[in-house]
Amino acid sequence: MFATSLGDDGAELRPLEPWQAEEFLAHMDRGREFVGTHIGLADAVHDLDSARAFLRGYADRTAHDTGRLYGIWSDGTLVGGVMFRTMDVAAGNAEVGCWLEPAAAGRGLITRACRTLIDWAVDRRGIHRLEWFVSSENLPSIAVARRLGMTREGVLREHHTHCGTRVDTEIWAVLAPDWRAARPV
């Protein structure tokens, strides 16, 4: 297994795989209310079987080159994750997603992890367009999209139901040429 450093604070990005289902479930239990505020992951992963199924789904996506899932560890504890929810290498498009438990918020972990993912997608896989779908109410996630240099392209009004309420979804994106041009030299 590999780990990629996310900076001097000891945080690491690693693949999150089915054999880690117990650790993943414990992480979700710690952050369930916070994570569930804007995304359905907290509802989808509610016991060991659902944790395994979620991780197996991403293992299958990895095997078919249609998605990826990585955990963020801080001081040896799983505190969040980033993913390519979808990835179409032939078309050059991918959707980035993320979550974080509250104890790890405000440290830039998601931004640093997403930069690592986007660098890999652009440089190694030739992805041209990276998308970020976010609830209009999820201001921290919108702030990440801005820090990543993404452009707000539009709003899907009342796009889906979350916790019994219709939610607007914003679409943010960055194109590979813009990503490369904005990188520090």
Sine and cosine of phi, psi and omega as CSV:
sin_phi,cos_phi,sin_psi,cos_psi,sin_omega,cos_omega
0.00,0.00,0.51,-0.86,0.02,-1.00
-0.91,-0.40,0.33,-0.94,0.11,-0.99
-0.68,-0.73,0.66,-0.75,0.06,-1.00
-0.92,-0.39,0.81,-0.58,0.02,-1.00
-0.92,0.40,0.64,-0.77,0.07,-1.00
-0.96,-0.27,0.22,0.98,0.05,-1.00
0.64,-0.77,-0.15,-0.99,-0.09,-1.00
-0.97,0.25,-0.12,0.99,-0.05,-1.00
-1.00,0.03,0.11,0.99,0.04,-1.00
1.00,0.09,0.00,1.00,0.02,-1.00
-0.94,0.33,0.58,-0.81,-0.03,-1.00
-0.72,-0.70,0.48,-0.88,0.12,-0.99
-0.94,-0.34,0.80,-0.60,-0.01,-1.00
-0.65,-0.76,0.41,-0.91,0.13,-0.99
-0.86,0.51,0.59,-0.81,0.06,-1.00
-0.93,-0.37,0.91,-0.41,-0.23,-0.97
-0.84,-0.54,0.27,-0.96,-0.07,-1.00
-0.81,0.58,-0.55,0.83,-0.01,-1.00
-0.92,0.40,-0.18,0.98,0.00,-1.00
-0.98,-0.18,0.35,0.94,-0.09,-1.00
-0.86,0.52,-0.65,0.76,-0.01,-1.00
-0.90,0.43,-0.69,0.73,0.03,-1.00
-0.91,0.42,-0.65,0.76,0.02,-1.00
-0.89,0.46,-0.71,0.71,0.02,-1.00
-0.90,0.44,-0.68,0.73,0.03,-1.00
-0.87,0.49,-0.65,0.76,0.06,-1.00
-0.88,0.47,-0.73,0.68,0.00,-1.00
-0.89,0.45,-0.63,0.78,0.02,-1.00
-0.88,0.47,-0.62,0.78,0.03,-1.00
-0.91,0.41,-0.58,0.81,-0.12,-0.99
-0.91,-0.41,0.21,0.98,-0.15,-0.99
-0.79,0.61,-0.77,0.64,-0.06,-1.00
-0.91,0.42,-0.69,0.72,-0.01,-1.00
-0.91,0.42,-0.76,0.65,-0.02,-1.00
-0.89,0.45,-0.65,0.76,-0.06,-1.00
-0.96,0.30,-0.11,0.99,0.01,-1.00
-0.85,0.52,-0.61,0.79,-0.10,-1.00
-0.80,-0.60,-0.26,0.97,-0.04,-1.00
-0.75,-0.66,0.38,-0.93,-0.07,-1.00
-0.99,0.11,0.00,1.00,-0.04,-1.00
-0.84,0.54,-0.64,0.77,-0.02,-1.00
-0.89,0.46,-0.54,0.84,0.05,-1.00
-0.98,0.19,-0.54,0.84,-0.04,-1.00
-0.96,0.29,-0.50,0.87,-0.04,-1.00
-0.92,-0.39,1.00,-0.10,-0.10,-0.99
-0.82,-0.57,-0.17,0.99,0.07,-1.00
-0.43,-0.90,0.03,-1.00,-0.09,-1.00
-0.90,0.45,-0.63,0.78,0.01,-1.00
-0.90,0.44,-0.68,0.73,0.01,-1.00
-0.94,0.34,-0.54,0.84,0.07,-1.00
-0.90,0.43,-0.72,0.70,0.04,-1.00
-0.88,0.47,-0.69,0.72,-0.02,-1.00
-0.89,0.46,-0.67,0.74,0.03,-1.00
-0.87,0.49,-0.74,0.67,-0.02,-1.00
-0.92,0.39,-0.60,0.80,0.07,-1.00
-0.90,0.43,-0.62,0.78,0.04,-1.00
-0.85,0.52,-0.67,0.74,0.03,-1.00
-0.96,0.27,-0.51,0.86,0.11,-0.99
-0.89,0.45,-0.64,0.76,0.07,-1.00
-0.90,0.43,-0.68,0.74,0.03,-1.00
-0.88,0.47,-0.65,0.76,0.05,-1.00
-0.88,0.48,-0.72,0.69,-0.01,-1.00
-0.88,0.47,-0.54,0.84,0.00,-1.00
-1.00,-0.10,0.07,1.00,0.04,-1.00
0.86,0.50,0.63,0.78,0.00,-1.00
-0.86,-0.51,0.10,0.99,0.01,-1.00
0.01,-1.00,0.20,-0.98,0.01,-1.00
-0.49,-0.87,0.44,-0.90,0.01,-1.00
-0.65,-0.76,0.78,-0.63,0.00,-1.00
-0.74,-0.67,0.63,-0.77,0.08,-1.00
-1.00,-0.10,0.42,-0.91,0.11,-0.99
-0.94,-0.35,0.86,-0.51,0.03,-1.00
-0.94,-0.33,0.69,-0.73,0.08,-1.00
-0.80,-0.60,0.83,-0.55,-0.05,-1.00
0.78,0.62,0.64,0.77,0.07,-1.00
0.99,0.16,0.06,1.00,-0.02,-1.00
-0.92,-0.40,0.74,-0.67,0.08,-1.00
-0.92,0.38,0.86,-0.52,-0.06,-1.00
-0.84,-0.54,-0.11,0.99,-0.02,-1.00
0.02,-1.00,-0.15,-0.99,0.01,-1.00
-0.30,-0.95,0.31,-0.95,0.09,-1.00
-0.70,-0.71,0.41,-0.91,-0.09,-1.00
-0.43,-0.90,0.33,-0.94,0.33,-0.94
-0.99,-0.16,0.98,-0.20,0.00,-1.00
-0.87,0.49,-0.64,0.77,0.10,-0.99
-0.69,-0.72,0.46,-0.89,0.05,-1.00
-0.45,-0.90,0.88,-0.48,0.03,-1.00
-0.87,-0.49,1.00,-0.05,-0.09,-1.00
-0.90,0.45,-0.65,0.76,-0.02,-1.00
-0.88,0.48,-0.65,0.76,0.01,-1.00
-0.99,0.10,-0.28,0.96,0.01,-1.00
0.98,0.19,0.47,0.88,-0.04,-1.00
-0.83,-0.55,0.57,-0.82,0.09,-1.00
-0.50,-0.87,0.50,-0.87,0.09,-1.00
-0.93,-0.36,0.81,-0.59,0.01,-1.00
-1.00,-0.07,0.65,-0.76,0.08,-1.00
-0.69,-0.73,0.24,-0.97,-0.04,-1.00
-0.34,-0.94,0.24,-0.97,0.17,-0.98
-0.36,-0.93,0.29,-0.96,-0.05,-1.00
-0.40,-0.92,0.62,-0.79,0.09,-1.00
-0.99,0.14,0.41,-0.91,-0.17,-0.99
-0.88,0.48,-0.54,0.84,-0.04,-1.00
-0.89,0.45,-0.37,0.93,-0.05,-1.00
-0.98,-0.21,-0.02,1.00,-0.06,-1.00
-0.94,0.34,0.47,-0.88,0.10,-1.00
0.99,0.12,0.20,0.98,-0.02,-1.00
-0.93,-0.36,0.04,1.00,0.02,-1.00
0.98,0.18,0.21,0.98,-0.06,-1.00
-0.90,0.44,-0.69,0.72,-0.02,-1.00
-0.91,0.42,-0.70,0.71,0.01,-1.00
-0.87,0.50,-0.73,0.68,0.00,-1.00
-0.90,0.44,-0.67,0.74,0.00,-1.00
-0.91,0.41,-0.67,0.75,0.01,-1.00
-0.91,0.41,-0.60,0.80,0.07,-1.00
-0.87,0.50,-0.68,0.74,0.03,-1.00
-0.87,0.49,-0.72,0.69,0.01,-1.00
-0.89,0.46,-0.72,0.69,-0.05,-1.00
-0.92,0.39,-0.65,0.76,0.09,-1.00
-0.82,0.58,-0.74,0.67,0.00,-1.00
-0.87,0.48,-0.72,0.70,-0.05,-1.00
-0.89,0.45,-0.68,0.74,-0.03,-1.00
-0.96,0.28,-0.76,0.65,-0.12,-0.99
-0.98,0.20,-0.62,0.78,-0.11,-0.99
-0.99,-0.13,-0.55,0.83,-0.11,-0.99
-0.95,-0.31,-0.14,0.99,0.04,-1.00
0.96,0.28,0.41,0.91,0.04,-1.00
-0.93,0.35,0.74,-0.67,-0.06,-1.00
-0.99,-0.12,-0.60,0.80,-0.09,-1.00
-0.80,-0.60,0.82,-0.57,0.04,-1.00
-0.89,-0.45,0.83,-0.55,-0.09,-1.00
-0.95,-0.31,0.42,-0.91,-0.01,-1.00
-0.67,-0.74,0.93,-0.37,0.04,-1.00
-0.98,-0.20,0.79,-0.61,-0.12,-0.99
-0.55,-0.84,0.62,-0.78,0.12,-0.99
-0.87,0.50,0.67,-0.74,0.04,-1.00
-0.88,0.48,-0.32,0.95,0.02,-1.00
-1.00,0.06,-0.19,0.98,-0.09,-1.00
-1.00,-0.01,0.98,0.22,-0.09,-1.00
-0.89,0.46,-0.62,0.79,0.06,-1.00
-0.88,0.48,-0.64,0.77,0.01,-1.00
-0.94,0.35,-0.59,0.80,0.08,-1.00
-0.90,0.44,-0.62,0.79,0.04,-1.00
-0.90,0.45,-0.60,0.80,0.06,-1.00
-0.90,0.44,-0.72,0.70,0.02,-1.00
-0.83,0.56,-0.66,0.75,0.03,-1.00
-0.90,0.43,-0.72,0.70,0.01,-1.00
-0.88,0.48,-0.48,0.88,0.03,-1.00
-0.99,0.16,-0.02,1.00,0.03,-1.00
0.98,0.18,0.34,0.94,0.00,-1.00
-0.98,0.19,0.39,-0.92,0.03,-1.00
-0.95,-0.32,0.72,-0.69,0.07,-1.00
-0.97,0.25,0.88,-0.48,-0.08,-1.00
-0.98,-0.19,-0.32,0.95,0.00,-1.00
0.23,-0.97,0.01,-1.00,0.00,-1.00
-0.77,-0.64,0.76,-0.65,0.15,-0.99
-1.00,-0.07,0.98,-0.21,-0.11,-0.99
-0.93,0.36,0.71,-0.70,0.00,-1.00
0.70,0.71,0.75,0.66,-0.13,-0.99
-0.90,0.44,-0.66,0.75,-0.01,-1.00
-0.45,-0.89,0.17,-0.99,0.02,-1.00
-0.99,-0.16,0.76,-0.65,0.09,-1.00
-0.73,-0.68,0.84,-0.54,-0.01,-1.00
0.82,0.57,0.62,0.78,0.08,-1.00
0.99,0.13,0.08,1.00,-0.03,-1.00
-0.82,-0.57,0.67,-0.74,0.09,-1.00
-0.94,0.34,0.72,-0.69,-0.13,-0.99
-0.85,-0.52,0.70,-0.71,0.16,-0.99
-0.98,0.22,0.64,-0.77,0.04,-1.00
-0.88,-0.47,0.83,-0.56,0.08,-1.00
-1.00,0.02,0.57,-0.82,0.08,-1.00
-0.93,-0.36,0.86,-0.52,0.08,-1.00
-0.88,-0.47,0.46,-0.89,0.02,-1.00
-0.39,-0.92,0.38,-0.93,0.15,-0.99
-0.71,-0.71,0.64,-0.77,0.03,-1.00
-0.99,-0.15,0.50,-0.86,-0.07,-1.00
-0.80,0.60,-0.70,0.71,0.00,-1.00
-0.88,0.47,-0.62,0.78,0.04,-1.00
-0.93,0.37,-0.64,0.77,0.03,-1.00
-0.87,0.49,-0.75,0.66,-0.01,-1.00
-0.89,0.45,-0.67,0.75,-0.05,-1.00
-0.92,0.40,-0.48,0.88,-0.06,-1.00
-1.00,0.02,-0.16,0.99,-0.02,-1.00
-0.93,0.36,0.58,-0.81,0.10,-1.00
-0.89,0.46,0.56,-0.83,-0.02,-1.00
-0.98,0.21,0.00,0.00,0.00,0.00
